[in-house]
């Protein structure tokens, strides 16, 4: 799995005693635009798992290159992670870190089973920060990496070469849709591939 680059995020909430809790998460994704849903996969063995799955609200902080120091704070014990962290006074019922590049304020929408993880689905109620800077901090091959600006789009030069480098036959070039049914997040989904 280390070959797959993933965004570095910090996910925060308040526990049932009103204490800020949080963890780093790289298994995150936008799930839907209508309604706006975002998902975070939480390891059930995490000491912060129960606080996040029990909270009515949470905040996802998308980080940028230069935000590595924020991640360093979250490598400390769960009780020490917020020491020295500046929080934004905010009406959202979950902690918002001042120095994060972009924040997604979420209300818990659903909890789903996913192997040894819980999939926390949140409805995004607010977004703040610098979208042009956010999301560029990645975890890749067991270390930080920085995403660069996308390459300029170019028109394709033609179909990719067939195996062996020779020209593609018309039969090889055609795509035949195949309907498959798969189980995703506990729901049966039909895909055309």
C-alpha positions in Angstrom: 0.0 0.0 0.0 3.0 2.3 0.4 3.1 2.8 -3.4 -0.2 4.6 -3.4 0.2 8.3 -2.6 -2.5 9.5 -0.2 -3.5 13.0 1.1 -2.5 13.8 4.7 -5.4 15.1 6.8 -6.0 15.7 10.4 -9.5 14.8 11.7 -10.7 16.4 14.9 -13.7 16.3 17.3 -14.6 16.9 20.9 -15.1 13.8 23.0 -18.1 13.4 25.4 -16.2 15.3 28.1 -15.6 18.3 25.7 -11.9 17.5 25.3 -10.4 18.0 21.8 -9.4 14.7 20.1 -7.9 14.0 16.7 -5.9 11.8 14.5 -4.1 11.7 11.1 -6.0 10.1 8.3 -5.0 9.3 4.7 -7.9 7.1 3.7 -10.2 10.0 2.9 -12.3 11.0 0.0 -15.2 13.1 -1.3 -18.2 10.7 -1.5 -20.9 12.9 -3.0 -21.6 16.4 -4.2 -25.3 16.4 -3.7 -25.6 16.2 -0.8 -21.9 17.1 0.0 -20.5 14.1 1.7 -16.9 13.3 2.8 -15.6 10.0 4.2 -12.8 9.1 6.6 -11.7 5.5 7.3 -10.9 5.0 11.0 -8.8 2.1 12.3 -10.9 0.5 15.1 -7.7 0.1 17.2 -7.1 3.8 17.3 -7.5 5.4 20.8 -9.5 8.2 19.0 -11.9 5.9 17.1 -14.6 5.9 19.7 -14.5 9.7 20.2 -14.8 10.3 16.5 -17.5 7.8 15.9 -19.5 9.0 18.9 -19.2 12.7 18.0 -22.0 14.5 16.2 -19.5 16.7 14.4 -16.0 16.6 13.2 -13.5 18.7 11.2 -11.2 17.5 8.4 -8.1 19.6 7.9 -6.5 19.2 4.4 -2.8 20.0 4.7 -0.4 21.6 2.3 3.4 21.4 1.9 4.8 23.2 4.9 2.1 21.8 7.3 4.3 18.8 8.3 4.7 20.4 11.8 0.9 19.9 12.4 1.2 16.2 11.7 4.1 16.0 14.1 1.9 17.3 16.9 -0.6 14.5 16.1 2.1 11.8 16.6 2.1 12.4 20.3 -0.2 10.6 22.7 -3.9 11.2 22.3 -4.0 13.4 25.4 -1.1 15.6 24.3 -1.9 16.2 20.6 -3.5 19.6 21.1 -0.8 21.0 23.3 0.5 24.2 21.7 -2.1 24.0 18.8 -3.9 27.2 18.0 -7.7 26.6 17.6 -10.0 29.0 15.8 -12.9 30.3 17.8 -15.7 28.8 15.8 -19.4 27.9 16.3 -18.8 24.5 14.6 -19.0 21.9 17.4 -15.6 20.4 16.6 -12.1 21.9 16.9 -10.8 23.9 13.9 -7.0 24.2 13.7 -5.9 27.7 12.8 -2.9 26.8 10.7 -4.4 24.1 8.4 -4.6 25.0 4.7 -8.3 24.0 4.3 -11.0 22.8 6.7 -14.1 20.9 6.0 -16.7 21.2 8.8 -18.8 18.1 8.9 -21.8 16.7 10.7 -21.9 12.9 11.1 -24.1 11.5 8.4 -23.4 7.7 8.7 -21.1 5.1 10.1 -20.4 2.0 7.9 -18.3 -1.1 8.5 -15.2 -1.6 6.4 -13.1 -4.6 7.5 -11.0 -3.5 10.5 -12.0 0.1 9.9 -15.1 2.2 10.5 -16.1 4.5 7.6 -17.2 7.8 9.1 -19.3 9.7 6.6 -19.9 13.4 7.2 -22.1 15.9 5.6 -20.0 19.0 4.7 -21.6 22.1 6.2 -18.7 24.6 5.7 -15.3 25.0 4.0 -12.7 27.6 4.9 -9.1 28.2 3.9 -6.9 28.3 0.9 -8.1 25.8 -1.7 -5.3 26.6 -4.1 -2.7 25.6 -1.4 -4.6 22.7 0.3 -4.3 19.0 -0.3 -0.7 19.1 -1.6 0.8 17.3 1.3 0.9 13.5 0.6 2.1 10.4 2.3 4.0 8.2 -0.1 6.4 5.3 0.4 6.4 5.9 4.2 7.3 9.6 4.0 6.0 13.0 3.1 5.7 14.0 -0.5 4.4 17.2 -2.2 2.0 17.2 -5.0 2.9 19.6 -7.8 0.7 21.6 -10.1 -1.0 19.4 -12.7 0.7 19.0 -16.1 -0.9 20.9 -18.9 -3.5 18.9 -20.8 -2.4 17.7 -24.2 -4.4 16.0 -26.9 -3.7 12.3 -27.0 -1.2 11.4 -29.8 -3.3 8.3 -30.7 -4.2 5.0 -29.2 -1.6 3.4 -26.9 0.4 0.7 -28.6 -0.7 -2.9 -28.4 1.2 -5.3 -26.3 4.5 -5.9 -28.1 4.5 -2.4 -29.5 2.8 -3.2 -32.8 -0.3 -1.4 -34.2 -3.6 -2.1 -32.5 -6.2 -4.0 -34.5 -9.7 -2.6 -34.7 -10.8 -5.5 -32.4 -8.2 -4.5 -29.7 -9.2 -0.8 -29.9 -12.9 -1.4 -29.2 -14.1 -1.2 -25.6 -16.9 -3.5 -24.6 -18.7 -2.5 -21.5 -19.0 -5.2 -18.9 -21.6 -4.9 -16.1 -20.3 -6.0 -12.7 -21.9 -5.9 -9.4 -19.6 -5.2 -6.4 -20.0 -4.7 -2.7 -18.9 -1.2 -1.7 -19.3 0.1 1.9 -21.9 -2.6 2.6 -24.0 -1.7 -0.4 -24.4 -3.5 -3.7 -23.3 -1.2 -6.6 -23.5 -1.9 -10.3 -20.5 -0.7 -12.4 -19.9 -0.6 -16.1 -16.2 -1.2 -16.8 
